[in-house]
């Protein structure tokens, strides 16, 4: 009776469409429309044309900042992977209270604001900070080293913030690996190192791929930590965009830079997805 009264029968597709209508409307109004305005503004402000993009790709400073952004994101990703993999390997083998303790050690730092953690690293790296005091006390240097502003401080601060985003996918992937496969490899004559390289490492590639993509893509748009620890000599794209918009009031250039960073991020993601997808397919074929 209800279906006849309403004039249309309920179907699976119609039900899903109704459920998705409000979220899609929210994304269209508060995400897609502002993003479209930013893209359009890069072409029409201050005058219609490609002047902003010609400056982005023609002037050395803008290209240098974009390259510095990609390079910093890559370095941070490699450092996070090098630190997170052994930590995740150990944590994935834990059980009971030890597992909960390891999970707390990974998650609790995420509850602290990025701004607070960045300021904490400023205290560590300043000329009269903890690090310089330790170096002077050990006799490793005669004068305080200028870490701020600088790339070392930016890399350390970003690694500290992004490390949980690498550890968590690795732990989830490693806990799903069947450990009896390693025992089978040992029975067949493989030593622990060979079993790890031939069995465990290939099976952990999905976790590596997820962590690398998450950390690298997030690092491309990092703002707070580079702004506080990097300064003008180690400026990233997000800091330059903020400078163009809020300090120089050049909204057209800021929009062009933001659009360029968006396209660059999408291009890198598509390229990475093709590489990892091809590698996974080749591995499955063997």
N, C-alpha and C positions, 0 to 999 in steps of 0.2 A: 504493500500500500504506500509506503514511504517513497519508494522509487517511482511509482506511477504519479504520485502527487508532485514530486519535484520535476518531473518531465524528462529526466535522464537517469540512466542506470549507472551505478558506481562501477568504475573499472580501476585496475591497478595503476595505469598511467595517469588517469584523471586524479586519483588520490594523491599520487606523488607530486603532481603538478600543483595541487592546492597546498601541500606541505611546503613546497619550495618557493611558493609565490612571495611570501613575506621576506625570507632571507635574500632572495634575488633582488627584490625591490630595495632592500636596505643596502646591498652591495652596489647596486646601480646608482643610488642617490649619493652615498657617502664614500664610494671608492672609484667607480668607473667614471662618473661625471667629473669629479675633481682631477682625476688623472688625465682625462681627455682635455680639460682646460689647460693643464700644465703643458701638454704636448702642443696644443694649438698656440699657446702664448709664446712658445719658443720660435714660432714662425711669423708672428704678427707684431710683436713688441720689440723695439719701438716702431717699426714699420714692416709691412709684409715683405717676406723674402727669406733668403738663407744667410743673412748677414751674421746672425748669432752663431750658426753652425760653421760658417767660414772662419770665424774667430776661434771657435773651439778647436778645429782641426788645423788651423793655420798658425796660431800662436803657440810658441814653444811652452810657455808656462802651463797652459791648460792641458796639453798632451802629457807634460811631465807629471802633473797631478794625477791624471787618469792612469798613467803607467805606474806611478807610485802606489795608487790604490790597489791595482791588481797585484803588484809585487808584494805589498804588505799582506794582503789577504792570502796569497799563496804561502808566504813564510809562516804566517800564523797557523794556517791549516796543517802544514807539514810538522810544525812543532807540537800542535795539539795531537796529531796522530801518533807521533813518536812517544809522547808522554801517556796518552790515553790507552794505547793498545796493551802494554804490559799491565797497567792498572786494571783494565777491563778483564784481561785474561785471568788475573788472580781473583778479582771480585766474582767472576762467573763460576768459579770453583767453590765459593764459600756457601755455607748453608746456615740456617738458623739465625742466632743472634749476631754472628759475624757478618752475615749478609746484610742484615738490617743496619748494622753499624757502618758498613761500607756504603750503603745507599744513602744514609744520613750524611756521611762525609762528602758525598757528591752533590746532594741536593741542598744542604743548608746554605752553602755560599750563594746559591741562586736566590735566596730570600733577601739578600742584602742588595740595596740599590746599586746600579752600575756607577752612579755619580759618587757614592760613598766609597766604593772600592777604588775608583780612579783617584780620588783625593788621597786615599790611603797610600797608593803607590807614589803619589807626589811627595808624601812625607818620607817614604823610603828612599827615593832617588834624589832628593834635594841636596844642595851642597853641604848642609849640616845635618843630613839625614842619617838614618840607621846604616845604610850601606856604606856611605863615605866614612862614617865614624868607625865602622868595622875594618875597612881597608886601611885607614890611618893607624888604628890600634895594632893591626897585624904587620905593619911596616911594608905593605905592598905598594904604597904610593906615598909621596911626600906632600902632595897638595890634593885637595878635594877634586874629584873628577866631575865634570859637568855632564850629568846624564839628562838633565832637563833644560830645554826641550830636546828630544832626540829619538831616534828610531828604536834604540834598545828599550827605552821606557815604554814606547807605544807597543812594541811586540810583546813585552812581558805583561803589560796590563791587558791587552786583548786576549792573550793566551789564557790568563787567569779567568777572564769572563767567559770565554768560549769553550773552555775545556769540558765542562759538563755536557755540552751539546755534542761532543765527540764520544764521551765515555758512555752515555746512556744508550745510543743505538748499538754500540759495540757489545755492551753487556747483554742487551736483549737478544742479539744475534748469537753470541757465543753460548748463552744458556740453552739455546734451541739446538745446538750441535750435539749429535749423538756421540757420546764419549766412547761407546763400544767400537766405533770406527777406528779410534786410535789404538785400542787393544787389538783389533784385527790386524792393523798395520804392524804392530809389534810382533804378533804371532807369525806374520809373513816375513819377518826378518828385518824390519825397518827400525833403526835406532830412534830415540826420542826426537832428535833434530830433524831427521828425514820424515818422520811421521807428522811433525808440525808443518814442515814445508810442503809436503805432498798432500796432506789430508786436511789438517786444521786450518791453515792459512787460506786455501782456496774456498773452504766453506764459510770463512769469516768475511769474504769479500763483500757480500751484501751489506753487512754492518759498516765496513770501511767506506763503501760507496755512499751510504746514507749519511754517515758522519761527515765525510769530506764535503759533500754537496751542501749540507746544512751549515757547516762552519764557514766555508768559503763564500757562499752567497750572502750570509749575514755579515761577514766581515767587509764585503764590498760597500755596504751602506753604513758602516760604523761611524758614529759622530762624537759621542761624549768623550771617550777615552783618547782618540787622536786630538781632539780640541784641547784637552787639558794637558796631555803629556807630550804631544808632538810639536805644537807651535807652528810658526810659518815655515820652518825649514823641513818639516815632515808633514805636510798638509795632505789630507785625503779628500776625495771628491765631495763627500757630504759636508765637510768643513768649508770647502770652497763654495758650495752651493749656498750654505747659510751666510757666508760673507757677502756674496753677490746680492742676496735677497734682503738681508736685514741691515747690513752696514753700507753697501753701495747703492741699495734700492734699485738694482738693475735686474728687474724681474724677468725680462726677456732672456738674458744670459743665464740666470739661475734656472729657468725652465729648460733652456737648451741643454745645459749641463745635466740636469736631472733626467731628461729624455735620453741623452747619450748614455748615461750610466744605466738606465733601465734597459736599453737595447743591448748594451754590452753584457749586462748580467744575463739576459735571456739567451744571447748568442753563446755565451760560455756554458750555460746550463744545457742547451740543446746539444752542443758539441760533446760535453761530458756524458750526457745521457746516451748519445750514440756510441761513444767509446765503451762505456761500461756495459751497455746493452749488447754490443757486438762481442765483447769479451765473455759475457755470461752465456751468450748463445753458442760461442765456440766451445766453451767449457762443457755445456750441456751436450753438444754434438759428439764430443769425445767420450 
